[in-house]
Amino acid sequence: MKGSSLLRCFGLVVLLEVPLLAQVQQATVAQTPATAQPALRLDIPHSDNPLNTYRASLVPKPNLANSPRIDALVKDGVLELSLRDAISLALENNLDIAIARYNIPIAAADVLRTQAGGSFRGVNTGVVQNTPGGGVGGFGSGSSGAGAGGTSGGAGGAGSGASGLVSSTLGAGTTVSSYDPALTGTFSIEHYAQPLSNTIVYGVPQLQQNTTTGNVGYAQAFPTGTSISAVFDNSRGTTNSPESFLVPTLNSYYHFAIQQQLLAGFGLGPNLRFLRIAKNNQRISDEAFKLQVVTTVTQIANMYWDLVAAYEDEGVKNRSLEFARQALESGRKQLALQAIPAMDVMKDEAEEASREQDLTIAKTTLQFQELLIKNALTKNLDDPILEAMPVRPTDQSTMANTTPQGPTEDMAARALKDRLELGESDIDLENRRLSRDAARNALLPSVALTAYYGGSGLAGLQNPASGTISTKPLDFGGALQTAFNNSAPDYYVGLTVSIPLRNRVAKSDQYRAELETRQSELRLEQLKKQIRIEVRNAQYALEQSEARVVSARKGRDLAQKTFDITAKEQELGAGSNYQTLTARRDLAAAESTLVAAMTAYQKAKIEVDRAVGSTLEANDISIESAKTGIAPSGQ
C-alpha cells in the first residue's frame, strides 16, 4: 500500500516540573510594607491552567519612575542627603543594580529549561559598572568593566574565558534527551489512484485506494539513561481491487519500547549535568548579585564622600574669597588715606581675583559631584528641577569628627571566608568538575539495551469480488481485540554497540576538560592570593590615610595660629596686609589639604570593608531589599 501523506501533525509537550521560584518574594514579604510592590518579579509565573503552558509569559516594562524617597528628602528646594539615604536610594533606583537584578530570574529560567533535559544557556554574572563617578574596587581603579554592557568578568557569565580561563568544555558529555513527555498524533485522509500496466496483481486496470489514518505516540526519557516510547497506529482502507478480501480493511497496531544506555550516557551524573550546572549558575548569580550590590554601594559611598569633599572645599574657598574682599576693601580705604602704597592694593586685587578663580573651580566641581550622585541615585533625570537641584550632604560633620581606627585583626582570614568572588569561583570549579566527569563518561563505548513488545490486529467486511471467505472480525473493536490478545505478537530484545576505534574527539574533549579544571583550581588559588594582597593594601592605605589626617589636622591648626598672629600684628600695626593675606592663603590650603585627607581616609575605610567582605554588614544592607528594589523605611 502506498505510504500516506501527512496532512497535519501536532505535538503536546507536558512539563514534568515547574519550579516555584518565589522564595525570594516570600522572604521579603515580612520586611516590606503590604502596599509596596517589588521592582521586578523574581519568579516564573505559574498557572494551574494547562493551556498556559503554550502561552507566552510576558515581563512588564521596567519602571523608570524614581522612588518616592527622593521627594521626601527635598527641603526648601535642596536635596538633603545622608550616606544612609544615598545607599537606600541606590538600592531602589540605581540602574546598575536594576540591570543586574534581571540576572536572578534569568538564572531561574535556565534551571527550568534544564529540568526538562535542555542544555543550559548560561547566565551573565559580571558586575555592571556603568555609574559614572564611582571608582571600582581593587586597588582604586576607576575604569568600568570591560565586558558587554559595562560588566566586569565573572564566573560562568561575561567573564567566561576571562582571567586566562578557558570554558570550552563546560557541559561536555553525551547527548541528553528530553525529560518532558511528548505526545504526538497524526490524522490523515488520502485518496490514491494509479493506472496499472497489468491486472495480475490487483485485478483492475486502475487501482484506487482511500485511506484514513489515526496514530498516537508517546515518548519520554529519564535521567538514568532510560527512554520509553509507545505507539498506537490505526487505519481504515478501501480499494477497488478484487484481490483484497476485506473491504474496508481495518488495521490496528501497538508498540511499547524501552531502551537503557549501559556505558556512555548511563546514570544520573552525565544525564543531570545540565540541571546541576544550571543550579550552580543560579547560586553564582545570587552571589554575583550580592557582589553587584557591594560594588555599587562602594561606588555610592565613594561618590558621597567626594560630594562632601567638594561641599567642604567650596566652603573653604568661599571663606578665602570673603577675607580677600575684606582685605581689598580695607586696603582701598587705607590707600584713600595714603597710609599704604598703591602697589599693596594691586596685590590685594590680584589676591581677590585668584580667590574668585578658586571659588569658581570649587563651585563647578561641587555642581558636577551633585550631578554625578543624582545620576547614581535616580532612574531618570527628566525633571529639570531635580537635575538643577543642589545637594547638601548631611554627614560632613561626621567626617570632620571621625576618629581614626586601628587595623582590623584577622582581616585576611575573614576576607577568605566572606569575599563573594571566592564563592563564585568555588561554584564555578564545581561546574567544571561536573563537566569533567561527564566527559570521562563520554569516552566509553555506546551500548544500548533495547526491548519492545507489540501486536497487530486486522478486521473488515468480506469483499464479495475476492471469492475468499474471511474469518476476521468485522469491526474496529475486533481489530483491537486481536491486536491485544497476543494472537499476532511482535517482540524484540537487542543490544546495540557502537565502538569508535580511535575516539579522538571524545578523548580530546575529556583531556581538555581535565586541563580546564586544573586551570580553574590554579585561578582559585591565585584569587586567594590576590584577596590577601588587597586586604593588606587596604589596611596599609588606611594607616597611611590616618597619618595624613593627623598631619593635615596639625598643619591646619598651625596655619590657623599663624593667621591669627599675623592678623593681630596687622591690627596692632606691626604687620603688613600682604603677610596676613599670605597667612590666610596658607590656612585655606591647609584646610583643603585636611578635607582631601579626610576624604581619602573615608574612602580607605570603604575599601577595607570591600576588601574584607563586610560592606553589606557595615551598611546594614538587606540583599532581599536589593532584590525587590524596596529599601526598608528605616534604612
C-alpha positions as CSV (number, residue, x, y, z in Angstrom):
1,M,0.0,0.0,0.0
2,K,1.3,3.5,-0.8
3,G,2.5,5.5,2.1
4,S,0.1,8.1,3.3
5,S,0.8,11.8,3.1
6,L,0.9,13.7,6.4
7,L,-1.8,16.5,6.4
8,R,-1.5,17.6,10.0
9,C,0.9,16.8,12.9
10,F,0.5,18.1,16.3
11,G,2.7,17.8,19.4
12,L,2.0,18.3,23.0
13,V,4.8,18.8,25.4
14,V,3.9,18.3,29.1
15,L,6.1,20.0,31.7
16,L,7.2,17.5,34.3
17,E,8.1,20.0,36.9
18,V,7.6,23.8,37.1
19,P,9.8,25.1,39.9
20,L,8.4,27.8,42.1
21,L,11.0,30.5,42.3
22,A,9.0,32.8,44.6
23,Q,11.2,32.1,47.6
24,V,12.8,35.5,47.4
25,Q,9.5,37.3,47.4
26,Q,8.2,35.2,50.2
27,A,11.3,36.0,52.3
28,T,10.7,39.8,51.7
29,V,7.0,40.0,52.4
30,A,7.6,40.4,56.1
31,Q,10.2,43.1,55.6
32,T,8.3,45.4,53.2
33,P,5.1,47.3,53.6
34,A,2.0,45.5,52.4
35,T,1.4,48.1,49.8
36,A,4.9,48.0,48.4
37,Q,5.4,46.3,45.1
38,P,8.7,44.7,44.1
39,A,10.6,46.3,41.2
40,L,10.8,43.0,39.4
41,R,9.1,39.6,39.7
42,L,11.7,37.1,40.6
43,D,9.6,34.0,39.9
44,I,8.4,32.5,36.7
45,P,4.6,32.9,36.6
46,H,2.8,29.6,37.4
47,S,-0.7,28.8,36.4
48,D,-2.9,25.7,37.0
49,N,-4.4,26.2,33.5
50,P,-2.5,23.6,31.3
51,L,-3.1,25.8,28.3
52,N,-1.0,28.5,29.7
53,T,2.0,26.2,29.0
54,Y,1.6,27.2,25.4
55,R,1.1,30.9,26.0
56,A,3.9,33.4,26.3
57,S,4.8,34.7,29.8
58,L,5.4,38.4,29.4
59,V,7.7,40.6,31.5
60,P,6.4,44.1,32.2
61,K,8.4,47.1,31.0
62,P,10.9,48.5,33.6
63,N,9.5,51.1,35.9
64,L,11.6,54.2,35.2
65,A,9.9,56.4,37.9
66,N,12.1,57.5,40.8
67,S,11.2,56.1,44.2
68,P,9.1,58.4,46.5
69,R,12.0,58.5,48.9
70,I,13.8,61.1,46.9
71,D,10.9,63.6,47.2
72,A,10.8,63.1,51.0
73,L,14.5,64.2,51.2
74,V,13.9,67.6,49.4
75,K,13.6,70.5,51.9
76,D,13.4,74.1,50.7
77,G,14.5,73.2,47.2
78,V,17.6,71.4,48.4
79,L,18.2,67.6,48.4
80,E,19.5,66.9,51.9
81,L,21.3,63.6,51.7
82,S,23.0,61.4,54.3
83,L,25.1,58.4,53.4
84,R,22.4,56.0,54.6
85,D,19.9,57.9,52.4
86,A,22.2,57.7,49.4
87,I,22.6,53.9,49.9
88,S,18.8,53.4,50.2
89,L,18.2,55.4,47.1
90,A,20.8,53.4,45.2
91,L,19.1,50.1,46.2
92,E,15.8,51.5,44.9
93,N,16.9,53.5,41.8
94,N,20.4,52.7,40.7
95,L,20.3,51.3,37.2
96,D,23.4,49.1,37.6
97,I,21.6,47.2,40.3
98,A,18.4,47.3,38.2
99,I,20.2,45.7,35.3
100,A,21.8,43.0,37.4
101,R,18.5,42.3,39.1
102,Y,17.3,40.6,35.9
103,N,20.1,38.0,36.1
104,I,18.3,36.3,39.0
105,P,15.1,35.3,37.1
106,I,17.2,34.6,34.0
107,A,19.2,32.0,36.0
108,A,15.9,30.6,37.3
109,A,14.6,30.2,33.8
110,D,17.8,28.3,32.9
111,V,17.0,25.8,35.8
112,L,13.5,25.3,34.4
113,R,15.0,24.6,31.0
114,T,17.5,22.0,32.2
115,Q,14.9,20.3,34.4
116,A,13.4,19.3,31.0
117,G,16.7,18.0,29.8
118,G,17.7,21.0,27.8
119,S,21.2,22.4,27.8
120,F,21.9,25.4,30.0
121,R,22.2,28.8,28.2
122,G,24.4,30.3,30.9
123,V,24.0,33.5,32.9
124,N,25.8,36.8,33.0
125,T,27.4,37.1,36.4
126,G,29.7,40.0,35.6
127,V,29.3,43.2,37.7
128,V,27.7,46.1,35.9
129,Q,29.7,49.3,36.3
130,N,28.1,52.0,34.2
131,T,27.5,54.5,37.0
132,P,29.8,57.5,36.2
133,G,31.9,58.8,39.1
134,G,32.2,55.6,41.1
135,G,35.5,54.0,41.4
136,V,35.8,50.2,41.0
137,G,37.2,48.1,43.8
138,G,40.6,46.5,44.0
139,F,43.4,49.0,44.1
140,G,41.3,52.0,43.4
141,S,41.0,51.7,39.6
142,G,38.2,53.9,38.3
143,S,37.8,52.1,35.0
144,S,34.5,50.4,34.2
145,G,34.1,46.8,33.4
146,A,35.5,45.5,30.1
147,G,32.6,43.1,29.4
148,A,29.5,43.8,27.4
149,G,27.2,46.5,28.8
150,G,29.9,47.7,31.2
151,T,30.2,44.4,33.0
152,S,33.3,43.1,34.6
153,G,34.4,39.5,34.3
154,G,32.6,36.9,36.3
155,A,32.4,33.1,36.7
156,G,30.1,31.5,34.2
157,G,28.9,34.7,32.6
158,A,30.5,37.7,30.9
159,G,33.7,36.6,32.4
160,S,33.8,33.2,30.6
161,G,37.3,33.0,29.2
162,A,38.4,36.0,31.3
163,S,41.3,35.9,33.7
164,G,43.1,33.5,31.4
165,L,40.5,30.8,31.9
166,V,39.0,28.6,29.1
167,S,35.4,27.3,29.4
168,S,35.1,25.4,26.1
169,T,34.1,22.0,27.7
170,L,31.6,23.3,30.2
171,G,28.6,21.0,29.9
172,A,30.5,18.5,27.7
173,G,29.3,14.9,27.6
174,T,26.8,12.6,26.0
175,T,23.6,13.8,24.5
176,V,20.7,14.4,27.0
177,S,17.2,13.6,25.8
178,S,14.1,15.5,26.8
179,Y,12.6,14.6,30.2
180,D,9.3,16.2,29.3
181,P,6.8,13.7,27.9
182,A,6.0,14.2,24.3
183,L,2.6,13.2,23.0
184,T,2.2,13.1,19.2
185,G,-0.7,12.5,17.0
186,T,-1.4,12.1,13.3
187,F,-4.7,12.1,11.5
188,S,-4.9,11.9,7.7
189,I,-7.2,11.2,4.8
190,E,-5.8,10.1,1.4
191,H,-7.3,9.2,-1.9
192,Y,-4.8,7.4,-4.2
193,A,-5.3,6.4,-7.9
194,Q,-2.7,4.6,-10.1
195,P,-3.0,3.4,-13.7
196,L,-1.6,-0.2,-13.9
197,S,0.2,-1.8,-16.9
198,N,-1.2,-5.3,-15.9
199,T,-4.1,-6.7,-14.0
200,I,-2.3,-9.7,-12.5
201,V,-1.5,-8.2,-9.1
202,Y,-4.6,-6.1,-8.3
203,G,-7.0,-7.4,-10.9
204,V,-8.0,-4.0,-12.1
205,P,-6.5,-1.6,-14.8
206,Q,-6.5,1.3,-12.4
207,L,-6.0,0.9,-8.7
208,Q,-8.0,3.2,-6.4
209,Q,-7.4,3.4,-2.6
210,N,-8.9,5.5,0.1
211,T,-7.0,5.5,3.4
212,T,-7.9,7.1,6.8
213,T,-5.1,7.1,9.4
214,G,-5.2,8.0,13.1
215,N,-1.9,7.4,15.0
216,V,-0.9,8.4,18.6
217,G,2.6,8.3,20.0
218,Y,4.3,8.9,23.4
219,A,8.0,9.3,24.2
220,Q,9.9,10.2,27.3
221,A,13.5,10.0,28.7
222,F,14.7,9.7,32.2
223,P,17.9,10.8,34.0
224,T,19.0,7.2,34.4
225,G,19.7,6.9,30.7
226,T,16.4,5.2,30.1
227,S,13.9,6.1,27.4
228,I,10.5,4.7,26.7
229,S,8.1,5.1,23.8
230,A,4.7,3.8,22.8
231,V,2.8,4.0,19.5
232,F,-0.8,3.2,18.7
233,D,-1.5,3.1,14.9
234,N,-4.8,2.7,13.3
235,S,-6.0,2.8,9.7
236,R,-9.1,2.2,7.6
237,G,-8.6,1.5,3.9
238,T,-10.8,0.7,0.9
239,T,-9.8,-0.4,-2.6
240,N,-11.3,-1.4,-5.9
241,S,-9.0,-4.4,-6.2
242,P,-10.8,-7.8,-6.1
243,E,-7.6,-9.3,-4.7
244,S,-8.2,-7.7,-1.3
245,F,-10.6,-10.0,0.6
246,L,-11.5,-7.2,3.1
247,V,-13.2,-4.0,2.1
248,P,-12.9,-1.9,4.1
249,T,-9.7,-3.1,5.8
250,L,-9.3,-2.1,9.5
251,N,-5.7,-2.3,10.9
252,S,-4.6,-1.7,14.4
253,Y,-1.1,-1.9,15.8
254,Y,0.5,-1.0,19.2
255,H,4.2,-1.0,20.2
256,F,5.8,-0.5,23.7
257,A,9.6,0.0,23.7
258,I,12.3,0.7,26.3
259,Q,15.9,1.5,25.9
260,Q,18.7,1.6,28.5
261,Q,22.2,3.0,28.0
262,L,24.7,0.8,29.7
263,L,28.0,2.6,29.4
264,A,28.2,6.1,27.8
265,G,25.1,8.1,29.0
266,F,24.4,5.7,31.9
267,G,23.4,7.1,35.3
268,L,22.4,10.4,36.9
269,G,25.8,12.0,36.6
270,P,26.0,12.6,32.9
271,N,22.3,13.0,32.4
272,L,21.7,15.6,35.1
273,R,24.8,17.6,34.5
274,F,22.9,20.4,32.7
275,L,20.5,20.8,35.6
276,R,23.2,20.7,38.2
277,I,25.3,23.2,36.3
278,A,22.2,25.5,35.9
279,K,21.5,25.3,39.7
280,N,25.1,26.1,40.4
281,N,24.9,29.0,37.9
282,Q,21.8,30.2,39.9
283,R,23.9,30.1,43.0
284,I,26.6,32.0,41.2
285,S,24.0,34.5,40.0
286,D,22.9,35.1,43.6
287,E,26.5,35.6,44.7
288,A,27.1,37.9,41.7
289,F,24.1,40.0,42.6
290,K,25.4,40.4,46.1
291,L,28.7,41.4,44.6
292,Q,26.9,43.9,42.4
293,V,25.3,45.4,45.5
294,V,28.7,45.6,47.2
295,T,30.3,47.2,44.2
296,T,27.5,49.7,43.7
297,V,27.3,50.6,47.4
298,T,31.1,51.1,47.4
299,Q,30.8,53.4,44.4
300,I,28.0,55.4,46.0
301,A,29.9,55.7,49.3
302,N,33.0,57.0,47.4
303,M,30.8,59.4,45.4
304,Y,29.2,60.6,48.6
305,W,32.5,61.5,50.3
306,D,33.6,63.1,47.0
307,L,30.5,65.2,47.3
308,V,31.3,66.0,50.9
309,A,34.8,67.0,50.0
310,A,33.6,69.3,47.2
311,Y,31.0,70.8,49.6
312,E,33.6,71.4,52.3
313,D,36.2,72.7,49.8
314,E,33.6,75.1,48.3
315,G,33.1,76.5,51.9
316,V,36.9,76.9,52.3
317,K,37.2,78.7,49.0
318,N,34.2,80.9,49.8
319,R,35.7,82.0,53.2
320,S,39.0,82.7,51.5
321,L,37.3,84.9,48.9
322,E,35.4,86.8,51.6
323,F,38.6,87.5,53.5
324,A,40.3,88.6,50.3
325,R,37.5,91.0,49.6
326,Q,37.6,92.4,53.1
327,A,41.3,92.9,52.8
328,L,40.9,94.6,49.5
329,E,38.2,96.9,50.9
330,S,40.4,97.7,53.9
331,G,43.4,98.4,51.6
332,R,41.4,100.8,49.4
333,K,40.3,102.7,52.5
334,Q,44.0,102.9,53.7
335,L,45.0,104.0,50.2
336,A,42.5,106.8,50.2
337,L,44.1,107.9,53.5
338,Q,47.5,107.5,51.8
339,A,48.5,105.1,54.6
340,I,49.8,102.4,52.2
341,P,51.2,102.5,48.6
342,A,49.0,101.7,45.6
343,M,51.1,98.6,45.0
344,D,49.7,96.9,48.1
345,V,46.1,97.5,46.8
346,M,47.1,96.0,43.4
347,K,48.3,92.9,45.3
348,D,45.0,92.7,47.1
349,E,43.1,92.9,43.8
350,A,45.2,90.1,42.4
351,E,44.6,88.0,45.5
352,E,40.8,88.6,45.2
353,A,40.9,87.6,41.5
354,S,42.8,84.4,42.4
355,R,40.4,83.5,45.2
356,E,37.4,84.1,42.8
357,Q,39.0,81.7,40.4
358,D,39.5,79.1,43.1
359,L,35.8,79.6,44.2
360,T,34.6,79.2,40.6
361,I,36.5,75.9,40.2
362,A,35.2,74.7,43.6
363,K,31.6,75.6,42.7
364,T,31.7,73.8,39.3
365,T,33.4,70.8,40.9
366,L,30.6,70.7,43.5
367,Q,27.9,71.1,40.9
368,F,29.4,68.2,38.9
369,Q,29.6,66.0,42.0
370,E,26.0,66.8,42.7
371,L,25.1,65.8,39.2
372,L,27.0,62.6,39.5
373,I,25.4,61.5,42.7
374,K,21.9,62.4,41.5
375,N,22.5,60.4,38.4
376,A,23.6,57.4,40.5
377,L,20.6,57.6,42.8
378,T,17.8,58.1,40.3
379,K,16.3,56.1,37.4
380,N,15.9,59.3,35.4
381,L,16.7,63.0,35.5
382,D,14.0,64.1,33.2
383,D,12.8,66.6,35.7
384,P,14.8,69.8,35.1
385,I,14.1,71.0,38.7
386,L,15.6,67.8,40.1
387,E,18.5,68.0,37.7
388,A,19.4,71.5,38.8
389,M,18.6,71.0,42.4
390,P,21.6,71.4,44.8
391,V,22.5,68.6,47.1
392,R,23.5,69.2,50.7
393,P,25.4,66.3,52.3
394,T,24.4,66.0,56.0
395,D,27.2,63.7,57.1
396,Q,30.1,66.2,56.7
397,S,30.3,66.8,60.4
398,T,30.7,63.1,61.0
399,M,33.6,63.1,58.5
400,A,35.2,66.0,60.3
401,N,35.0,64.3,63.7
402,T,35.9,60.8,62.6
403,T,38.3,59.0,64.9
404,P,40.8,57.0,63.0
405,Q,40.6,53.3,63.8
406,G,43.4,50.8,64.0
407,P,44.0,47.8,61.8
408,T,41.4,45.0,61.9
409,E,42.5,41.7,63.4
410,D,42.4,38.6,61.2
411,M,41.3,40.7,58.2
412,A,42.8,38.3,55.7
413,A,41.1,35.2,57.3
414,R,37.8,37.0,57.3
415,A,38.2,38.0,53.7
416,L,38.9,34.4,52.6
417,K,35.7,33.4,54.4
418,D,33.4,36.3,53.3
419,R,34.6,37.5,49.9
420,L,31.9,36.7,47.3
421,E,34.4,36.3,44.5
422,L,35.7,33.2,46.2
423,G,32.2,31.7,46.5
424,E,31.6,32.3,42.8
425,S,34.9,30.6,41.9
426,D,34.3,27.6,44.1
427,I,30.9,27.0,42.5
428,D,32.4,27.6,39.0
429,L,35.1,25.0,39.9
430,E,32.3,22.6,40.9
431,N,30.7,23.1,37.4
432,R,34.0,22.3,35.7
433,R,34.3,19.1,37.7
434,L,30.8,18.0,36.7
435,S,31.7,18.6,33.1
436,R,35.0,16.7,33.5
437,D,33.2,13.7,34.9
438,A,30.6,13.8,32.1
439,A,33.5,14.0,29.6
440,R,35.1,10.9,31.1
441,N,31.7,9.0,30.8
442,A,31.5,10.1,27.1
443,L,34.8,8.2,26.5
444,L,33.0,4.9,26.9
445,P,31.5,2.9,24.0
446,S,27.8,3.3,23.4
447,V,26.0,0.2,24.5
448,A,22.2,0.3,24.4
449,L,19.8,-2.5,25.5
450,T,16.5,-2.2,23.6
451,A,13.4,-4.3,24.1
452,Y,9.9,-3.8,22.8
453,Y,6.6,-5.7,22.6
454,G,3.7,-5.1,20.2
455,G,0.8,-6.6,18.5
456,S,-1.3,-6.3,15.3
457,G,-5.0,-6.7,14.6
458,L,-7.0,-6.9,11.5
459,A,-10.7,-6.6,10.8
460,G,-13.1,-5.7,8.0
461,L,-16.0,-6.7,5.8
462,Q,-15.6,-9.5,3.3
463,N,-15.1,-8.4,-0.3
464,P,-17.6,-10.3,-2.5
465,A,-15.4,-9.8,-5.5
466,S,-12.5,-11.6,-3.9
467,G,-14.0,-15.1,-3.8
468,T,-12.3,-15.7,-0.5
469,I,-14.1,-16.4,2.8
470,S,-12.9,-14.2,5.6
471,T,-12.8,-15.2,9.3
472,K,-11.7,-11.8,10.5
473,P,-13.7,-9.7,12.8
474,L,-16.0,-7.2,11.1
475,D,-15.5,-4.0,13.1
476,F,-12.7,-1.9,14.6
477,G,-13.4,-3.4,18.1
478,G,-12.5,-6.8,16.7
479,A,-9.3,-5.4,15.3
480,L,-8.3,-4.0,18.7
481,Q,-9.1,-7.3,20.4
482,T,-6.9,-9.3,18.0
483,A,-4.2,-6.8,18.4
484,F,-4.1,-7.2,22.2
485,N,-4.9,-10.9,22.6
486,N,-1.3,-11.9,21.7
487,S,-2.5,-13.7,18.5
488,A,-0.1,-11.7,16.4
489,P,2.7,-10.6,18.7
490,D,5.7,-8.5,17.8
491,Y,8.6,-8.6,20.4
492,Y,12.3,-7.9,20.3
493,V,15.3,-7.8,22.5
494,G,18.6,-6.5,21.2
495,L,21.9,-5.0,22.1
496,T,23.4,-2.2,20.1
497,V,27.1,-1.5,20.4
498,S,29.0,1.4,18.9
499,I,32.8,1.5,19.5
500,P,34.7,4.4,17.9
501,L,38.1,2.8,17.1
502,R,40.2,5.9,17.7
503,N,37.8,8.0,19.7
504,R,39.9,11.1,19.2
505,V,37.0,13.7,19.6
506,A,35.9,12.3,22.9
507,K,39.5,11.9,24.1
508,S,40.3,15.5,23.2
509,D,37.2,16.8,25.0
510,Q,38.0,14.7,28.1
511,Y,41.6,15.8,28.3
512,R,40.7,19.4,27.6
513,A,38.1,19.2,30.4
514,E,40.8,17.9,32.8
515,L,43.1,20.8,31.8
516,E,40.4,23.4,32.2
517,T,39.6,22.0,35.7
518,R,43.2,22.2,36.8
519,Q,43.4,25.7,35.3
520,S,40.4,26.8,37.3
521,E,41.9,25.3,40.5
522,L,45.0,27.5,39.9
523,R,42.9,30.5,39.3
524,L,41.1,29.9,42.6
525,E,44.4,29.9,44.5
526,Q,45.6,33.0,42.6
527,L,42.4,34.7,43.6
528,K,43.0,33.8,47.3
529,K,46.5,35.4,47.0
530,Q,45.1,38.4,45.3
531,I,42.5,38.9,48.1
532,R,45.2,38.6,50.7
533,I,47.2,41.4,48.9
534,E,44.1,43.5,48.5
535,V,43.4,43.2,52.3
536,R,46.9,44.2,53.2
537,N,46.9,47.0,50.7
538,A,43.6,48.3,52.1
539,Q,45.0,48.0,55.6
540,Y,48.2,49.9,54.7
541,A,46.2,52.6,52.9
542,L,44.0,53.1,55.9
543,E,47.1,53.5,58.1
544,Q,48.6,55.9,55.7
545,S,45.4,58.0,55.3
546,E,45.1,58.1,59.1
547,A,48.6,59.5,59.3
548,R,47.8,62.1,56.6
549,V,44.7,63.2,58.6
550,V,46.8,63.6,61.7
551,S,49.4,65.6,59.8
552,A,46.8,67.7,57.9
553,R,45.0,68.5,61.1
554,K,48.2,69.7,62.7
555,G,49.1,71.7,59.6
556,R,45.6,73.3,59.7
557,D,45.9,74.1,63.4
558,L,49.4,75.6,62.8
559,A,48.2,77.6,59.8
560,Q,45.2,78.9,61.9
561,K,47.5,80.0,64.7
562,T,49.9,81.7,62.2
563,F,47.0,83.5,60.6
564,D,45.6,84.6,64.0
565,I,49.0,86.0,64.9
566,T,49.6,87.9,61.6
567,A,46.1,89.3,61.7
568,K,46.7,90.5,65.3
569,E,50.0,92.0,64.3
570,Q,48.4,93.8,61.4
571,E,45.7,95.1,63.7
572,L,48.4,96.5,66.0
573,G,50.3,98.0,63.1
574,A,53.3,95.6,63.3
575,G,52.4,93.5,60.3
576,S,51.6,94.1,56.7
577,N,48.4,93.3,54.8
578,Y,50.4,91.1,52.4
579,Q,51.6,88.9,55.3
580,T,48.1,88.5,56.5
581,L,46.8,87.5,53.0
582,T,49.7,85.0,52.7
583,A,48.8,83.5,56.1
584,R,45.1,83.3,55.1
585,R,46.1,81.7,51.8
586,D,48.2,79.1,53.7
587,L,45.3,78.5,56.0
588,A,42.9,77.9,53.1
589,A,45.4,75.5,51.5
590,A,45.8,73.7,54.9
591,E,42.0,73.4,55.2
592,S,41.7,72.0,51.7
593,T,44.5,69.5,52.5
594,L,42.6,68.4,55.6
595,V,39.4,68.0,53.6
596,A,41.3,65.8,51.0
597,A,42.9,63.8,53.8
598,M,39.6,63.1,55.5
599,T,38.0,62.1,52.2
600,A,40.9,59.7,51.5
601,Y,40.5,58.3,55.0
602,Q,36.8,57.7,54.5
603,K,37.5,56.0,51.1
604,A,40.2,53.9,52.7
605,K,37.7,52.7,55.3
606,I,35.3,51.9,52.5
607,E,38.0,49.9,50.7
608,V,38.8,48.0,53.8
609,D,35.1,46.9,54.1
610,R,35.1,45.9,50.5
611,A,38.4,44.0,50.7
612,V,37.4,42.2,53.9
613,G,33.9,41.4,52.5
614,S,32.0,43.3,55.2
615,T,30.4,46.1,53.1
616,L,26.8,44.7,53.4
617,E,27.2,44.2,57.1
618,A,28.8,47.6,57.7
619,N,26.0,49.4,56.0
620,D,23.1,47.2,57.3
621,I,22.1,46.3,53.8
622,S,19.5,43.6,53.2
623,I,20.0,41.6,50.0
624,E,16.3,40.8,49.9
625,S,15.6,44.6,49.8
626,A,18.1,45.0,46.9
627,K,16.4,42.1,45.0
628,T,13.0,43.7,45.2
629,G,14.2,47.2,44.9
630,I,12.4,48.3,48.0
631,A,14.6,49.6,50.8
632,P,13.1,49.4,54.3
633,S,11.9,52.8,55.6
634,G,14.4,52.7,58.4
635,Q,17.3,52.2,56.1
